[in-house]
Amino acid sequence: MRRQAEIGLLLALCLFLPLYEAPKNLAWAGYLCVWLVNRAASRNFGGRWDLWDSLIAVWLVGGFAVAAGAALHGSEWRGALDPVRYGSVLWTLKRSRFSESELRALLATLVASAVLGLGVALLRIWLGTQQRIELNSVGHVNHSAIYLAIVLGLCASWLFAGAQRVIVGAAAAVILLGLFATESRGAVGAGLIALCALGVAWLRRSRWPALCVAGVLAAITLAATLGSAGVFEKQKAQFATGDALNFRDRVWRIAIDAWQAHPWFGVGMDNFSQLTRNEQEPYRTLYTHAHSLYFNTLAERGVIGSAPLAAILVAWLVALARARPRRGDPDQYWLLWGAAASAWIVTCVAGTVNTTLHHEHGLLAALLVGLWLGQRPSQAPRGESRGA
């Protein structure tokens, strides 16, 4: 029963993640509590301590170290809790093992909740209660687009792995159309780059995924040529006004100035808005974040808080490269690897122009990479297939 409670709460977290705030938070807290109780009862916390455990621990502690040394005071302690939310999920999943049916249930719930959230957003637009595609618990259209881009990579990996192609293909099409409807250029670009990377990765196993991606790109190119894709019209309009970055160069300069003034601990997590309210009055605009994972992290966390995040992203990439699937590996491993790779690509690519890896899409990325790290089979000698 304790195992069923653990899986049930994790499924609830996957379900409510883009939908409702309070149930999502309750599911997260309940899952962590039950996970700890189950591991204490079995006296098995998932194996020996390794490099990933050290990196995650430093990452979590780093937020509180930054809060203690922050140059500004406001939301720095509350902001330090954000990495704890998704870092704890990453840590527990990395130290957990799931059956194939449990994994598919978790991934299917993530896809279904994204499709449901997108449907609710479209319904609200039709009813006139909101103007843009925003997932209820994710919020701003750019952040909702980042969430959808990661789910698109998950759907594509599942489709390419060869299971339930009709259902997964339909979900991928819905998510792709919804992503374009957000008109978020950074997220759309990152999602397309993730699709291309997956198509190339699957060449060692099959050519049809690459052909599928090529067909999608051809359709998008045709839509852009005909002028029927809003995201491309938005880009043209930005070029016409001479502001292709849509004010981001200004907010990045604020971030750089803040980092130069407070290089070690930054201004504190979630305190970026105070820069434009208190220290950058000539800008006369209130920016709540730096619209970039990298600039925002430097400004808010300084060197002390940026180094652990950089180490996590590098370790994530190195792990993906070293443990890339081989031709004879099981479908499940290809699926999990592809989902984790897509989460990294969207986080890092979209992170150049949007503040990724926080709140809901941070939790989503942590879920996908944690599931993959926890299920990685032991490394077989080069040329041999890994076991299931």
Secondary structure, DSSP 8 states (H G I E B T S, - for coil): -HHHHHHHHHHHHHHHTTT-HHHHHHHHHHHHHHHHHHHHHHT--SSS--HHHHHHHHHHHHHHHHHHH-SS-SSHHHHTHHHHHHHHHHHHHHT----HHHHHHHHHHHHHHHHHHHHHHHHHHHHTS-SS---TTT-SHHHHHHHHHHHHHHHHHHHHHTSSHHHHHHHHHHHHHHHHHHT-HHHHHHHHHHHHHHHHHGGGT-SHHHHHHHHHHHHHHHHHHHT--HHHHHHHHHHHTT-TTTTHHHHHHHHHHHHHHSTTTTT-TT-HHHIIIII-GGG----SS-SSHHHHHHHHHHHHHHHHHHHHHHHHHHHHHHT---TTS-HHHHHHHHHHHHHHHHHHHHTTTS--SSHHHHHHHHHHHHHHHHH------TTS----
